[in-house]
Amino acid sequence: MSRCTLRNIFTVLIYAGVALFLYPYLTGRLSSGLLLLVAGIGLAVLAGILRAACVEGDCPDREAHVALESKSAEPQSTHPHAPSHP
């Protein structure tokens, strides 16, 4: 399994943990949903730590995308006859 795939799986698990955490709030069962609150925040935190420790920054697709953005972020002249130097 590639690092990009693992990063996506951990991201989905983070969102699942947040959804599990918010479920008792949305249904109005705070007193009976204490276990869901603890399980949801635990899953989100654990998946976030694993994502950061195992795979953060090792996805070549993202690095290529960032490189393309930095090339396109060069200052553009607003006037067609403006000099290219300051």
PASE-495545 format. One record per residue: residue in one letter; chain; x, y, z of N, C-alpha, C, O in turn. Coordinates in nm, 4 decimals, m for minus. Layout:
BEGIN
   r   c       n.c1       n.c2       n.c3      ca.c1      ca.c2      ca.c3       c.c1       c.c2       c.c3       o.c1       o.c2       o.c3
   A   A          X          Y          Z          X          Y          Z          X          Y          Z          X          Y          Z
...
//
This chain:
BEGIN
   r   c       n.c1       n.c2       n.c3      ca.c1      ca.c2      ca.c3       c.c1       c.c2       c.c3       o.c1       o.c2       o.c3
   M   A     0.0843    m0.1166     0.0000     0.0000     0.0000     0.0000     0.0898     0.1241     0.0000     0.1835     0.1331     0.0793
   S   A     0.0613     0.2190    m0.0883     0.1459     0.3372    m0.0996     0.1184     0.4354     0.0148     0.0170     0.4271     0.0841
   R   A     0.2107     0.5266     0.0312     0.1950     0.6269     0.1369     0.0780     0.7200     0.1076     0.0115     0.7669     0.2000
   C   A     0.0526     0.7470    m0.0191    m0.0613     0.8332    m0.0541    m0.1931     0.7662    m0.0148    m0.2844     0.8324     0.0346
   T   A    m0.2025     0.6366    m0.0366    m0.3233     0.5634     0.0000    m0.3419     0.5630     0.1513    m0.4525     0.5844     0.2009
   L   A    m0.2338     0.5388     0.2240    m0.2415     0.5410     0.3704    m0.2816     0.6792     0.4208    m0.3603     0.6905     0.5148
   R   A    m0.2283     0.7835     0.3596    m0.2632     0.9191     0.4005    m0.4120     0.9456     0.3797    m0.4766     1.0088     0.4633
   N   A    m0.4658     0.8973     0.2686    m0.6090     0.9156     0.2425    m0.6948     0.8350     0.3398    m0.7995     0.8821     0.3843
   I   A    m0.6509     0.7147     0.3727    m0.7252     0.6317     0.4693    m0.7264     0.6986     0.6062    m0.8307     0.7042     0.6714
   F   A    m0.6118     0.7495     0.6504    m0.6064     0.8162     0.7801    m0.6915     0.9428     0.7809    m0.7522     0.9762     0.8826
   T   A    m0.6962     1.0131     0.6681    m0.7801     1.1326     0.6598    m0.9273     1.0965     0.6746    m1.0014     1.1650     0.7452
   V   A    m0.9698     0.9897     0.6087    m1.1090     0.9446     0.6204    m1.1385     0.9024     0.7637    m1.2470     0.9301     0.8149
   L   A    m1.0435     0.8358     0.8292    m1.0637     0.7957     0.9686    m1.0739     0.9170     1.0617    m1.1483     0.9135     1.1597
   I   A    m1.0005     1.0229     1.0322    m1.0121     1.1459     1.1119    m1.1534     1.2018     1.1010    m1.2161     1.2355     1.2014
   Y   A    m1.2027     1.2111     0.9776    m1.3386     1.2633     0.9575    m1.4437     1.1706     1.0185    m1.5447     1.2176     1.0708
   A   A    m1.4209     1.0404     1.0122    m1.5148     0.9468     1.0742    m1.5166     0.9649     1.2255    m1.6229     0.9579     1.2873
   G   A    m1.4010     0.9879     1.2854    m1.3944     1.0123     1.4290    m1.4659     1.1401     1.4684    m1.5336     1.1445     1.5711
   V   A    m1.4514     1.2435     1.3880    m1.5209     1.3692     1.4167    m1.6718     1.3499     1.4032    m1.7484     1.4008     1.4849
   A   A    m1.7145     1.2766     1.3001    m1.8579     1.2506     1.2823    m1.9132     1.1692     1.3985    m2.0236     1.1950     1.4465
   L   A    m1.8358     1.0706     1.4436    m1.8773     0.9891     1.5578    m1.8858     1.0740     1.6843    m1.9744     1.0547     1.7675
   F   A    m1.7928     1.1677     1.6973    m1.7934     1.2573     1.8119    m1.9153     1.3500     1.8099    m1.9746     1.3766     1.9145
   L   A    m1.9530     1.3990     1.6914    m2.0631     1.4938     1.6808    m2.2009     1.4276     1.6811    m2.3013     1.4957     1.7024
   Y   A    m2.2078     1.2987     1.6583    m2.3369     1.2303     1.6493    m2.4250     1.2510     1.7734    m2.5428     1.2828     1.7572
   P   A    m2.3741     1.2344     1.8964    m2.4607     1.2584     2.0140    m2.5111     1.4028     2.0234    m2.6227     1.4263     2.0695
   Y   A    m2.4299     1.4990     1.9800    m2.4750     1.6379     1.9810    m2.5902     1.6584     1.8837    m2.6881     1.7261     1.9151
   L   A    m2.5777     1.5997     1.7661    m2.6788     1.6196     1.6634    m2.8092     1.5471     1.6946    m2.9160     1.5920     1.6530
   T   A    m2.8020     1.4363     1.7669    m2.9229     1.3610     1.7998    m2.9821     1.4030     1.9343    m3.0948     1.3649     1.9660
   G   A    m2.9089     1.4801     2.0132    m2.9599     1.5260     2.1417    m2.9498     1.4242     2.2521    m3.0228     1.4337     2.3508
   R   A    m2.8628     1.3279     2.2391    m2.8454     1.2225     2.3413    m2.7072     1.2332     2.4050    m2.6257     1.1416     2.3936
   L   A    m2.6818     1.3421     2.4701    m2.5498     1.3634     2.5281    m2.5202     1.2687     2.6432    m2.4087     1.2174     2.6540
   S   A    m2.6169     1.2450     2.7282    m2.5906     1.1615     2.8457    m2.5697     1.0151     2.8066    m2.4843     0.9477     2.8643
   S   A    m2.6453     0.9656     2.7107    m2.6283     0.8259     2.6705    m2.5199     0.8100     2.5642    m2.4790     0.6976     2.5350
   G   A    m2.4728     0.9196     2.5059    m2.3732     0.9117     2.3997    m2.2322     0.9394     2.4450    m2.1456     0.9690     2.3627
   L   A    m2.2066     0.9305     2.5761    m2.0731     0.9590     2.6280    m1.9684     0.8654     2.5681    m1.8567     0.9078     2.5385
   L   A    m2.0039     0.7401     2.5506    m1.9105     0.6443     2.4914    m1.8771     0.6833     2.3473    m1.7623     0.6711     2.3049
   L   A    m1.9766     0.7301     2.2724    m1.9518     0.7735     2.1351    m1.8634     0.8981     2.1315    m1.7786     0.9117     2.0433
   L   A    m1.8827     0.9880     2.2261    m1.7977     1.1067     2.2336    m1.6512     1.0688     2.2553    m1.5622     1.1184     2.1862
   V   A    m1.6281     0.9820     2.3503    m1.4911     0.9400     2.3816    m1.4312     0.8598     2.2664    m1.3156     0.8813     2.2299
   A   A    m1.5083     0.7678     2.2087    m1.4586     0.6867     2.0980    m1.4301     0.7727     1.9754    m1.3301     0.7510     1.9070
   G   A    m1.5153     0.8686     1.9470    m1.4961     0.9534     1.8304    m1.3736     1.0405     1.8404    m1.2960     1.0498     1.7454
   I   A    m1.3551     1.1044     1.9538    m1.2381     1.1906     1.9682    m1.1110     1.1062     1.9760    m1.0055     1.1486     1.9289
   G   A    m1.1204     0.9882     2.0347    m1.0045     0.8992     2.0382    m0.9637     0.8539     1.8989    m0.8451     0.8510     1.8664
   L   A    m1.0621     0.8185     1.8165    m1.0327     0.7762     1.6796    m0.9732     0.8910     1.5995    m0.8766     0.8712     1.5258
   A   A    m1.0288     1.0096     1.6127    m0.9777     1.1245     1.5380    m0.8344     1.1587     1.5783    m0.7502     1.1861     1.4928
   V   A    m0.8075     1.1570     1.7071    m0.6727     1.1895     1.7545    m0.5729     1.0817     1.7134    m0.4631     1.1132     1.6674
   L   A    m0.6098     0.9564     1.7296    m0.5199     0.8470     1.6928    m0.4902     0.8477     1.5431    m0.3747     0.8327     1.5032
   A   A    m0.5917     0.8646     1.4608    m0.5698     0.8680     1.3166    m0.4867     0.9895     1.2762    m0.4045     0.9806     1.1850
   G   A    m0.5073     1.1023     1.3430    m0.4275     1.2208     1.3138    m0.2814     1.2033     1.3503    m0.1929     1.2459     1.2760
   I   A    m0.2559     1.1412     1.4639    m0.1171     1.1157     1.5044    m0.0514     1.0169     1.4095     0.0631     1.0371     1.3690
   L   A    m0.1218     0.9107     1.3733    m0.0657     0.8135     1.2799    m0.0395     0.8764     1.1430     0.0613     0.8472     1.0788
   R   A    m0.1294     0.9614     1.0997    m0.1107     1.0283     0.9696     0.0121     1.1180     0.9731     0.0912     1.1198     0.8787
   A   A     0.0277     1.1918     1.0810     0.1415     1.2824     1.0919     0.2728     1.2065     1.1077     0.3744     1.2458     1.0504
   A   A     0.2714     1.0987     1.1847     0.3941     1.0257     1.2124     0.4374     0.9365     1.0962     0.5568     0.9199     1.0711
   C   A     0.3414     0.8800     1.0266     0.3759     0.7797     0.9252     0.3912     0.8349     0.7846     0.4852     0.7980     0.7141
   V   A     0.3023     0.9214     0.7428     0.2969     0.9502     0.5999     0.2946     1.0975     0.5630     0.2853     1.1280     0.4441
   E   A     0.3023     1.1880     0.6543     0.2889     1.3295     0.6193     0.4060     1.3748     0.5338     0.5217     1.3546     0.5704
   G   A     0.3758     1.4363     0.4192     0.4779     1.4937     0.3331     0.5467     1.3970     0.2397     0.6408     1.4369     0.1710
   D   A     0.5047     1.2717     0.2335     0.5721     1.1740     0.1498     0.4940     1.1364     0.0250     0.5207     1.0322    m0.0348
   C   A     0.4004     1.2167    m0.0147     0.3180     1.1859    m0.1307     0.3737     1.2606    m0.2515     0.3676     1.3835    m0.2541
   P   A     0.4280     1.1910    m0.3520     0.4888     1.2589    m0.4661     0.3877     1.3379    m0.5488     0.4247     1.4374    m0.6111
   D   A     0.2610     1.2961    m0.5509     0.1607     1.3699    m0.6266     0.1430     1.5097    m0.5701     0.1295     1.6064    m0.6451
   R   A     0.1432     1.5203    m0.4398     0.1258     1.6510    m0.3762     0.2470     1.7393    m0.4014     0.2319     1.8593    m0.4244
   E   A     0.3673     1.6821    m0.3974     0.4878     1.7615    m0.4205     0.4893     1.8170    m0.5621     0.5316     1.9307    m0.5829
   A   A     0.4444     1.7394    m0.6593     0.4387     1.7877    m0.7967     0.3367     1.8999    m0.8088     0.3594     1.9973    m0.8807
   H   A     0.2243     1.8867    m0.7388     0.1210     1.9903    m0.7431     0.1717     2.1197    m0.6807     0.1433     2.2280    m0.7319
   V   A     0.2460     2.1102    m0.5714     0.3005     2.2289    m0.5060     0.4042     2.2949    m0.5954     0.4120     2.4176    m0.6006
   A   A     0.4847     2.2147    m0.6666     0.5849     2.2712    m0.7561     0.5186     2.3472    m0.8706     0.5670     2.4530    m0.9106
   L   A     0.4088     2.2946    m0.9235     0.3369     2.3637    m1.0297     0.2763     2.4941    m0.9802     0.2761     2.5938    m1.0523
   E   A     0.2247     2.4942    m0.8574     0.1676     2.6164    m0.8018     0.2733     2.7235    m0.7805     0.2464     2.8418    m0.8011
   S   A     0.3935     2.6836    m0.7394     0.4983     2.7826    m0.7158     0.5447     2.8445    m0.8467     0.5820     2.9618    m0.8488
   K   A     0.5433     2.7687    m0.9562     0.5804     2.8250    m1.0859     0.4757     2.9235    m1.1348     0.5090     3.0260    m1.1943
   S   A     0.3496     2.8926    m1.1099     0.2430     2.9811    m1.1559     0.2261     3.1023    m1.0648     0.1530     3.1951    m1.0993
   A   A     0.2919     3.1032    m0.9500     0.2782     3.2132    m0.8549     0.3765     3.3267    m0.8827     0.3833     3.4222    m0.8054
   E   A     0.4533     3.3179    m0.9925     0.5464     3.4244    m1.0260     0.4678     3.5506    m1.0585     0.3588     3.5425    m1.1152
   P   A     0.5214     3.6668    m1.0234     0.4469     3.7902    m1.0470     0.4254     3.8133    m1.1967     0.5173     3.7985    m1.2772
   Q   A     0.3059     3.8487    m1.2308     0.2690     3.8770    m1.3690     0.2566     4.0280    m1.3869     0.2068     4.0986    m1.2992
   S   A     0.3018     4.0747    m1.4993     0.2890     4.2163    m1.5297     0.1449     4.2455    m1.5707     0.0835     4.1683    m1.6445
   T   A     0.0922     4.3564    m1.5227    m0.0449     4.3902    m1.5561    m0.0524     4.4663    m1.6878    m0.1582     4.4703    m1.7506
   H   A     0.0568     4.5259    m1.7299     0.0588     4.6021    m1.8543     0.1419     4.5263    m1.9557     0.2509     4.4800    m1.9224
   P   A     0.0943     4.5120    m2.0780     0.1698     4.4305    m2.1752     0.3030     4.4903    m2.2153     0.3907     4.4160    m2.2597
   H   A     0.3234     4.6230    m2.2018     0.4487     4.6863    m2.2415     0.5369     4.7217    m2.1219     0.6369     4.7919    m2.1366
   A   A     0.4995     4.6728    m2.0035     0.5790     4.7023    m1.8839     0.7081     4.6241    m1.8891     0.7102     4.5109    m1.9373
   P   A     0.8179     4.6841    m1.8392     0.9460     4.6118    m1.8378     0.9412     4.4931    m1.7419     0.8656     4.4939    m1.6448
   S   A     1.0225     4.3910    m1.7698     1.0206     4.2717    m1.6862     1.1036     4.2886    m1.5600     1.0919     4.2071    m1.4685
   H   A     1.1870     4.3918    m1.5521     1.2656     4.4160    m1.4313     1.2056     4.5323    m1.3511     1.1415     4.6205    m1.4082
   P   A     1.2263     4.5323    m1.2192     1.1675     4.6397    m1.1366     1.2339     4.7725    m1.1541     1.1941     4.8703    m1.0908
//
